[in-house]
Amino acid sequence: TGFGKDRSGRVRSVEVTVDGRALSVTTDAVVNATGVWADRVAALDESDPPPALRPAKGVHLTVPWHEVRNDVAVVLPVPGDDRSVFVVPWGDLAYIGTTDTDYDGPLDDPPCSPADVAYLLGAVNAALTTRITESDVVGTWAGLRPLVADPAVTARTADLSRRHHVHRSGAGVVTVTGGKLTTYRDMAAAAVDEVVHHVLGAGVVDRIRRRSRTRHLRLLGADGWDDVVAEARDLASLPPDTVRHLADRYGSEARTVIAMADADPALAEPLVPGLPYLRAEALYGARYEMAGSVDDVLSRRTRARLLARDDSARVAPEVAALIGAELGWDRAEQERQVADYRASVTAERQAAHLPEVALEAVLGA
């Protein structure tokens, strides 16, 4: 909600609100890596603002794989537009995307519009001998790219650079904008260099950079992933394909999910029928991954909402009961969680003017 500064104007604390409580966090440095909200956070500093952002909306659709039948990801040119879209297989499903359009609406919940659906279906149908319709769309998602505005580019956001930009204000707030998820480490390194420069001085940046070990550290779960896959038949009562699914999602941490499913056969059941996620994964999300809501589990810890929007809403009560026991929810809180999730799914579907679609119906076609 704000920054606390010393007499020289340097930021020394951050004022935040957590669960309704106002807290002051003392710090030597602040990194503003808030994506499309970066302008708002930088404005709290009110000195040397970084270049303004130009949010670009990107939308994807999920459809049954048998409608496209591509064994690898393909790139399709969009007829009448100097752009391309991807079609990527995802098990029994495939997703199509992405769009790239200017966006000036609320940042918290960018919608997938009927125009977005028509654009993507038009692009893929131009390359197919069959025809995919709105009744085949089982999931949608939309996001915003925090692109840095360029006065020389006044037309499409697709023409804006995807390079990241790191800016340090006079008060010491380091703001990271632009960039792509695939270059996250390069962005992080540039931001940390600015923090070290600010806190310790320019003379030590190169020395600390040479000592950094992060370039060679594996991500959590990477060590031992191959052992989990190799031992799939011996690790658990779960089918080898299920163990491979868990290994691909959690790496060596899959052993914990497997142990949970072995200890309670009910947790080895599907979280959403037709999708590969186990009930154990929902409990793992609440216990080990800070999932605090039904939406956290179905939209983010798993991708059930992206793959089967309406089916995920149907199982919301079971998910609420499962993680509610872990999180200490009473029945009223469980019911509130279910109502909130279902309302969000309904609003998402209605914004795109899409019909309610059951996964079983389209996969059985």
N, C-alpha and C positions, 0 to 999 in steps of 0.2 A: 504493500500500500504506500510505501515511501522509503526514502533513504535518510539516514542521519549523517550529518557532515560535521567535521571539526572546523576550527576557526579558519583554516587555510582553504576550506571548501572541498576537502577530500572526503569521500564516502568512508564512514567508519562502522555503519550498521545498516541493517535492512529491517524495515518494519513489515511484518507479515501477519496474516490472520489464518489460524489453523483451527478448524472445528469451532469457529466462533470466538476463539481466544486470540487476543492481540499479543504478539511477541516481538521483541527486539533482539535480532541476531547480530552480535558483534563480529566484524570481519575486516580483514585487510584488503580484500578484493571482492568484486562482484562480477559475475559473468551473466550477461543477459542473452540466454540462448532459448528464447521463448517463441521462435517461429514467427507466425503472422501477428503475434501480439508484441513483437519486439519494439515497434514504434511506441506503443502505450507505455511499456516499461521504461524505455529511454526517456520519454517525456517526464517521468517522475524525477529524473536527474536535472532536466531543464538547462543543460549546458552542452554545447557542441553536439547537437543531435546528429545521429548517423544518417546516411542517405535514406530517403523515404522508401517504404515498401510498396510494391504493386502486386497484391495477391492474385494468383492465377488458380482457378479451380480445375481440378482433375477428377474425373469420374470413371469408375469401372462397373461393369455388369458381369454377373455370374450366370452361366447357362449350362445345360447338360452337355457333357463332352461328346455324346454320340451325335449331336447336331453339327459338330465341326470336324471331329475325328482327326485331329492333328497330334502326331506323336511327339513333336517338339514345338517349342515356342516359334511362332511365325510372325512376320511383320507384313501388314497389309497397307497399301496406299489408300488414302481416303479420296474417293472420286470427287473432283471439283474443289479439292482443298490441298494445299501444299504441305500435307502432314501424313503421318502414318500412325497406325495403332497396332498393338500387340494382341495376339490371341495365345494364351498360355494354358496348357493342360494342368489340371489340379485334381488328380484322381478321377472320379466319375464325372467331374465338372470341368469347366474351363472358364477363364475370365477374359474379358475384352476391355481394353483401355489403352491409353487414357485420353480424355479431352484436355484442352488447354485454352481456357477462356478467362477474360477479365472478370473480376468478382468484386462487388462493392456492398454486399449484404452483411448480415451479422456473422462475425468470425467464428462464433462458438458452434454453429451447426449448419455448415453449407449443405444445401440440398442437391439431390440428383433430380433434375427437372425432366419433363417430357421431351424437351429439345435435346438434352443430353442422351436420353435413351434412343431417340430417333437417329441422332448422329452416329452413335456406335453401332446400332443395328444396321443402319444403311451401309456403313463401311464394311462390316463383315458379310452382309448378304450379297454385296456386289461381287464377292469372291467365291460364293457357294452355289451349288446346284440346288440345294434345298433352301428353305426360308425360315429364319428364326424370328419369332414374334414376341410381343410383350408377355404373352402367356408362358413363354419359356424362361423368363428372367426370374431366378430364384433368389438373387441377392444383388444389392447395389451398395456402393460406398463412394463417398466424395471427400476430398481433402483440399487443402489450400497450400500452394507453394509460396514461401516467403521470398519472392524475387525482389531484387533491388531495382528500383525504378531507374530508367535511363532516359533523360530528356530527348535523346536522339531517336528513341524508339517510341513512336506514338501509336503504332498500329497494334498488331497482335502480341499477346504475352508470349506466344511461341517463339517470337524473335528476340526475346530478352535473354541475356547471358545467364547461364546456370552456375557461374563461378561464385564462390562465397566471398563475403566481404567482412573483415574484422575491423572494428572501430573502437578506439579507446578515448573516452571523454576526458575533459580536463579534471573531472572529479575522480577519474579512475574506473568508471564503469565500462567494461569490455562488452561490446555488443556484436554478436555473430548473426549475419543474415545471408540470404541466398543459399547457394550450394545444393547438394544432392545427398541423399542418404548414403549412396555408394561411396562418397568421399568423406564420410564422417570423421575418419581418423585424421585426415589432413586438416579438416576444419578445427578439430579439437586441438591439434598440435599448434596451429596458428593462434588459437585463443589462449592456450597456456603460455605461449611465448610472450604474448602481450601482458598477461598477468605477472609473469616473472619479471618482465621489464618494469612494470609498474611498482611491484613490491620490493624487488631486490636491485633493480638498476639494469641498464642495457649491457653492462660489462659481463654479467654472469649468464646471460641467455645462452650463448653458444656452449659454455662449459656444462650447463645443466642439460642442454639438449643432447650432448654427446654421451652423458651418463644415463639417459632415459632408457628404460627397458621395455616400455610398452609396445614398441614395434615388434618385439619378439614374444610377447605374452599371448598365449592362447585364450580365447574366450571361455567363459565358464561352461564346463561340460565337454569341451573339446578333447581334453586328455581322457582317454579310455573309451571314446565313442566306438572305435573299431572293435574293442573287446566286447562291448554290449552286443553289437551286431553279430560278431563271430559266435557268441555263446547263446544266441537267441533261443535255440532249441532246449538248452539246459537251464536257462535263467528262471523260467516261470512256467506256470500252466497256461500262459497266454500263447496264442498262435504266433509263429515266427513273424508273420506280416505285421501283427500288432506290436510286437517288440521293436521291429524296425521302424514303425511309425513313431513310437515313443523315443527311440534313439535319435531319430532325425529331428525331433522337436526339442529334446532335453539333453542330448549327448549322454555323457556318463551319469548325469543326474537322473536319467530314466530309471536307474536302479531303485530309487526311492518310490517312484510312481508304481513300478512293478511290484515292489514289496507291499504297497498299500492295496493293490488289486489282489495279490496272493492272500493277504490276511483277511480280506472281506470280499468274497465272490461277487457281491452286489456292486462293488466298485469297478469290476471288470466289465460291467454292462455298458452299452453305448450311452453317451450323454445325450446325443440327438440321433435317433434312428436314421440310418442312411449315411451318417458321417463317421469318420474313424475315431473321434475323440471318446475317451472313456470317462465314466463318472469319477474315477480316481483323479483325473486331470483337473476337474473342478475343485475338488477338495485340496489338491496340491496347490492350486492357484491361491486359495484362501489361506492356506497354512504357511506357504513358503514364498509366494510371489506378491504379497500385499494386495490381493484382490479384495475389494471391499463392497462389491455390489454384484447383483446378477448381471448387469451390463458389463462389468469388468470381466467376468468369466466368459460370457457368450460372445462379446465383441472383441476383446483384447487378449486375454490369456489363451483362449481358443479363437478360432475364426468362424464359429458356427453361424453367427449372424450374417457374415459376408457370403457364406456358402449356402445357407438355407434360412433365409430371413423369417419366413412364417412358421417353419417347423421349430426354430429356436424359441419363438414366442409361445408355442404350444407346450414346450417342456419347461418353461420358466418356473412354474410352481415346484416341480421336482428339484430344480437347481437351487431355488431359494431354500427349500427344506434341507438340502444336502449341505450347503455352505452356511446356512443359518445356524445349524447346530455348532459349527466351528467358530462362528463369529458372535455367538450369544444373542441371536435375534429371537424375539418373541413372535407369536403368530401375527400380530399387527404389523410388525416390521417386515415380515416375510410377504404379507399381502401387499404392503406398500411397494416393496421392491418389484413384485410381479406386475402390479398395475403400472408403475413407471416404465418398466421395460416394454411392456406390451403397447403402451401409448406411444412410446418412441418409435417402435417398429411400425405401427399403424401410420404415424405421421410420415415416416420415411417412404412407405409404400404409396401413400396418397399423394405426396408431393411429386412423385414421378408418374402418377396416373397409371399405376400398375395393378393388375388383379392379384388377389391372394392365390398363391401357388404352393401346392404340396410337393415336396421333394419326391415322394414315392410315385406320384402321378407322372412327372416328367421323366424320371429315370426309367420308369417301366414302359415308356413309349417305344 
